[in-house]
């Protein structure tokens, strides 16, 4: 009886060990077969960029909001991370919202005044620092509180205090993007002056039944983005824009307005103007040279 009991325990232990090894082996296979992070840089962001958002009381394409946000935070219209990858504004906004990258530890928050950098004890050779680094500085918090108090009292700020306020605003904007509080894409139903809301706050204006299709489309946009699926990403973004407009057709901007602003954002008129001026200069130069050459030929013929 005792031997049978021991034999049963040994068999059970062997089975447990085999099962444990099988689980480890299976986990290693899954890890080895897991796909690498999708390359979202190659996605077509036009349809996503044409979604409307309310920012600072103005209704604008997300493309505009993303560009303005990245420029305000970094001072640049694109950002190259520590690994050397270049991020466009729309890619950055979605990645920050979905937390697909460690943005808190990217040196991207601009501090443009050397006096502030020195005051905070930061590296004087740099102009951009991480969100985590700046928000952990008690001195920055103290200086920001002083500047806020002076502004509230309607007293003038010196250059250092103005830059501290700018850095504080950049950090607040960064935080709102990361935690999703800037993603005001659900339109108000009645008045253009009413505030738009975040997707999780839709019940303030709409019923569950009204918002159900939008929840599915939001999930599809997010999953298509993280999987690098350009076709479904564009299609879901377009469907999401139509569904949001159907919630409030009178308030949601018309497609022609959104497309016009999107076109303007990507037109690069300044650089195109330089090319046109350069081309015009060459045409005038060639015309002048031909006229001079013809005049000289005419003089030679008379002689």
N, C-alpha and C positions, 0 to 999 in steps of 0.2 A: 504493500500500500504506500509505504513511505517512498520506495524507489519510483513507483508510478507517478507520484506527486512531483518528485524532483524532475523526472523525465518530462512531464507536462510543462513545468516551469521553464526548463531549458528550451523546449520547442517554442514556447510563447516568446521567450527572450530572443530566439533566433528570428522568429517572424517579425518581431518589433524592429530588430536591427536591420533586417532586409527592407522593411517598409521605410525606415528612416533613411537608409542609403538610397532607396528609389526616389524618395521625395527630394533629397539633395541633388541627385543626378538630374531629375526632371527640372528642377529650378535652374540648374546650370545650363541645361539645354535651352530653356525659355529665354534666359538672359542672353545667351549667345545668339539666339535667333531674333531677339527684339530689334526692331528697326531703329536706326539712328534718328535723332531729332530732325523733323522736317525742315527743309530750307524754305522759309516763308519769304525770303527776299525776292524770289522769282514769281510770286503771286501777282495777279492783276488786281490792283486796289481801286480801280475806277468806280465800280458799282458800290463798294463799301464807302469810298470817299464821297459819293453822292448822297449818302444818308444825311438827313438834317439833324442838327443838334442846337440846343439853345445854350449860348455862352455869353455871359455878361448882358443878358437881356436881348441879344440879337440872335435871330435864326440864321444859321449858316451851314454849309456842307461840313461834314466831319473832316474832309480834306483840308479845309481852311483852318479849322480848329486844331488839327494835328500839326500843321505847319507853324501856326502861331505859337503853339505850346512848346514845340521843340526849340524854336528860335528864342523864346523867352527863357527857357531853362538853360540852354547851352550857348546861345548867341550864334548858332549855326542852323542851317536848314536841313542838314543831315548829321548823323552821329556815327563815328567809328569806334567800336567798343575795344576792350583790352585785347581781345583775340584777333582784332583786325577786321572784323565784319562791319560792313557799312549798313546802317539802318536808315530807311526813309521814314518820314513822319507817320504815315498810316501804320506801317509795320511796328514802329515803336509804341504807338498808342495801344494797339491791340495786344502786343506782347506784354506791356506793362499792366493792362487790364486783366489779362488771363494769367499773368505771372509765369510766363514761359522762359524768363531770363532774370537773373539776379540784378535788377536795376538799382537796388539800394546801394550796391557796392561798385557801381560804375562811376568813374570820375567825370561827371558830366554837368554838374551844377556850376554855373559861371560865377566867379567872384572877380570883377573886372578892376577893382581898385587895390593897388599894392598896399596901401595904408591899412586897409581892412585885413588883408592877408597877414600882414605883420602883426596887427593887433590881436588876431586870433591865434597866433603862434603856428601858422601853417607854412608849408614849403613855399618859399618866395619864388621859386622857379616855375611854379604851376599857376594856372588861372582857373582850373576846373577841379572840383573835389566831389567826393561821394556824398550822397544823401545821408547815409549812416554816419559819416565822419562829421558833417556839419551839424546835424541835429543833436549830436552828442556833446557839443561845445557849450558849456554854461556861459562863457563870455559872450558868445553870439546871442544867446537868449537874453542876457542882461542888456546888451547894446540895443537889441530890437525893442525891448520893453521901454527903454529910455526914448528911443526915436518915436515909438507909438504914442507915448505920453506927450511929447512935444508937438506932434502932428495934431493930436486931439485938442491940445491947448491952442492950436493955430499959431504956433511959433515956428520961425524958420529953422530948417535943418541944414547943417553944414554938409560938405561933400561926403565925409565918412558916414554920417548918419543916413544920408540919402542912399548910399550903396548898401548899407546894412538893411534898410527897408526893402531894397530891391532883392537882396539875397533872401530875406524872410519871405517875400512874395513868391520867389521862385520855388522855395522849399514847400510852401503851402500849395502851390499849383501842382508840384510833383506829387505830393501826398494825395491830393484829390484825384489825380490820374491813377495812381497805384491802387487806392482803395475803391475806385469806381465812382466816387461822388461827382465826378465831372461828366459822366456819361448820361446827360439829360436828353434822351432821344424820344421819350414818350410825350406827344404833344398835348397841350391843354385843349379841352373840347369846345370852349366858347369864345374866349377873348385872346387876342394876340398879346396882351400884356400879362396874362396869367402865366405863372411859372410852369415849365415842363418838368417832368419827373423822371426818376430812374426806373428802369424796368421792374425791379422788385416792388416799387411803390405804385404800380399801375392801378391798384384798387381805389386810389384816391379819386380817379376819374372814370374808370371803366370796370365792367363786370368780368368775372372769370371767363365767361363764354366769349366775350369780345376779344379778350387778350390771348386766348388759348393758341390760335395759329401763330401769333407773334412769338410766344415762348418756344415753340418748335423751331421757328426760323432762326431765333437767336442761338439756340443750341446747335443748329446746323452750321451757322456762320462760325461759331467758336470751334466746333470739331473739324470743319473743313480747313480752317486756318491752321490749327495745330497739326493737322495731317498733311498740310501742304497741297491740298486738293484745290487747284485753281478754278476748275470748272464749277464745282459745287459751291465754292466760296463766292464766286461772282453771282451765280444763280440765286443762292440764298440771300445774298445782300440785296439784290434787285427785288426779290419777293418781299423781303423785310421792309424795304422802302415803300412798296405799294401797300402793304398791310398797315403800316403806320399812317400813311396818308388816308387810308380808308377810315381810320378811327376819327380823324378830324380833317376832312377835305378842305374846309375853309381856312384852317390855321396852318396846316402843313404847307411849306413852300412848294410852288409848282416846279415841275421837272426842268422847265426852261430856265428858271432862275438859278437852280442848283447847277445845271450844266454850264451856264454862262460863267458863274464864279469859278467852277472847276477849270474851265478852259482858260480863264484869266490866270489862275494859279500856275498853270503849266505852259503858258504861252512864252514866258521869258522874253518879254517885249524889249527890255533894256539891251540884252545881248543881240537880239534880232535887229534892233535899231543900229547898233554898232556895225553889224554886217552890211546893212543897207547904206549907211553913211559911207562905209569903206568902198562899197561897190559904186556908189554915186561919184566918189572922189576919183576912182579909176576911170570911169566913163568920161568925166570932165578932163582928166589928164590926157587921155588918149585923144579926145577931140581937140584939145589945145595943141598937142604935138602934131596932129595931122594938119591943123590950120597953119601952124608955123612952117611945116615942111612944104605945104602947097604954096605959101607966100614966097619962100626961098626959091622954089622951082620956077615960079612966075617971074621973079626978078632975074634969074639966070637966063630964061628964054628971051627976055627983053634985051639983055646985053648981047 
